[in-house]
Amino acid sequence: MPMHYIILFFAIVTETIGTTALQASNQFSKFWPSVIVVVAYSASFYLMALALKVIPVGIAYAIWSGVGILMIAIIGFAVFGQKLDLPAILGMGLILVGILVIHLFSATSTH
């Protein structure tokens, strides 16, 4: 796998950590989860900037946000007990299909 996609993957992971900590921070009223939010989002944007040296911004953002949405939905269910209905699950499935179409078939995407 090309290094820029590995960097993008870590940008997604750190963004997911930041978003999970944002929920746990209880609107920034808990200190350590709030610190994690700031550190994780800072790392995520830095890594995203590195990935953007090679990957077009539209493609990188589509992958970053789409995979992040899916990861947060899974964490929301597993950690916070948040349930999704069928339309939400289908919509997220369409997001995943869109990411796959971009990555597999678009000439804009870097491989």
C-alpha positions as CSV (number, residue, x, y, z in Angstrom):
1,M,0.0,0.0,0.0
2,P,1.4,3.5,-0.9
3,M,2.7,5.5,2.0
4,H,0.2,8.4,1.4
5,Y,-2.7,6.0,2.0
6,I,-1.1,4.7,5.2
7,I,-0.8,8.3,6.4
8,L,-4.4,9.0,5.4
9,F,-5.4,5.8,7.4
10,F,-3.7,7.2,10.5
11,A,-5.4,10.6,9.9
12,I,-8.7,8.7,10.0
13,V,-7.8,6.8,13.1
14,T,-6.8,9.9,15.0
15,E,-9.9,11.8,13.9
16,T,-12.0,8.8,15.1
17,I,-10.2,8.9,18.5
18,G,-10.8,12.7,18.7
19,T,-14.5,12.3,17.9
20,T,-14.9,9.5,20.4
21,A,-13.2,11.6,23.0
22,L,-15.4,14.5,22.1
23,Q,-18.4,12.4,23.1
24,A,-16.7,11.2,26.3
25,S,-15.7,14.8,27.2
26,N,-19.3,15.6,28.0
27,Q,-19.2,19.0,26.2
28,F,-15.6,19.7,27.3
29,S,-16.5,19.3,31.0
30,K,-14.1,16.4,31.6
31,F,-10.4,17.4,31.4
32,W,-8.6,14.3,30.0
33,P,-11.1,13.5,27.2
34,S,-11.0,17.2,26.3
35,V,-7.2,17.1,26.0
36,I,-7.5,13.9,23.9
37,V,-9.8,15.8,21.5
38,V,-7.4,18.6,21.0
39,V,-4.3,16.3,20.5
40,A,-6.1,13.8,18.3
41,Y,-7.7,16.4,16.0
42,S,-4.4,18.2,15.7
43,A,-2.6,15.0,14.8
44,S,-5.4,14.1,12.4
45,F,-5.2,17.5,10.5
46,Y,-1.4,17.3,10.4
47,L,-1.6,13.8,8.9
48,M,-4.3,14.8,6.5
49,A,-2.1,17.7,5.3
50,L,0.7,15.2,4.6
51,A,-1.6,12.9,2.7
52,L,-2.8,15.9,0.6
53,K,0.7,16.3,-0.8
54,V,-0.2,13.3,-3.1
55,I,-3.9,12.6,-2.9
56,P,-6.3,15.2,-4.4
57,V,-8.3,17.0,-1.7
58,G,-11.7,15.8,-2.9
59,I,-10.7,12.2,-2.9
60,A,-8.8,12.3,0.4
61,Y,-11.7,14.1,2.1
62,A,-14.3,11.7,0.7
63,I,-12.3,8.7,2.1
64,W,-11.4,10.5,5.3
65,S,-15.0,11.5,6.1
66,G,-16.7,8.4,4.8
67,V,-14.5,5.9,6.7
68,G,-14.6,8.1,9.7
69,I,-18.4,8.1,9.7
70,L,-18.4,4.3,9.5
71,M,-15.9,3.9,12.3
72,I,-17.7,6.4,14.6
73,A,-21.0,4.6,14.0
74,I,-19.5,1.3,15.0
75,I,-17.8,2.9,18.1
76,G,-21.1,4.7,19.0
77,F,-22.9,1.4,18.9
78,A,-20.2,-0.6,20.8
79,V,-19.1,1.9,23.3
80,F,-22.0,4.4,23.8
81,G,-24.9,2.1,23.1
82,Q,-26.2,4.2,20.2
83,K,-28.4,2.3,17.9
84,L,-28.9,2.8,14.1
85,D,-32.0,2.2,12.2
86,L,-32.2,0.5,8.8
87,P,-32.1,3.8,6.7
88,A,-29.0,4.9,8.6
89,I,-27.3,1.6,8.0
90,L,-28.2,1.6,4.3
91,G,-27.0,5.2,4.0
92,M,-23.6,4.3,5.5
93,G,-23.4,1.3,3.2
94,L,-23.9,3.7,0.3
95,I,-21.1,5.9,1.6
96,L,-18.8,2.8,1.7
97,V,-19.8,1.9,-1.8
98,G,-19.0,5.4,-3.0
99,I,-15.6,5.2,-1.4
100,L,-14.9,1.9,-3.2
101,V,-16.1,3.3,-6.5
102,I,-13.8,6.3,-6.2
103,H,-10.8,4.1,-5.2
104,L,-11.3,1.3,-7.7
105,F,-12.6,3.2,-10.8
106,S,-11.8,6.9,-10.6
107,A,-8.8,8.1,-12.6
108,T,-8.6,11.0,-10.1
109,S,-7.7,8.7,-7.3
110,T,-4.0,7.9,-6.9
111,H,-3.0,4.3,-6.7
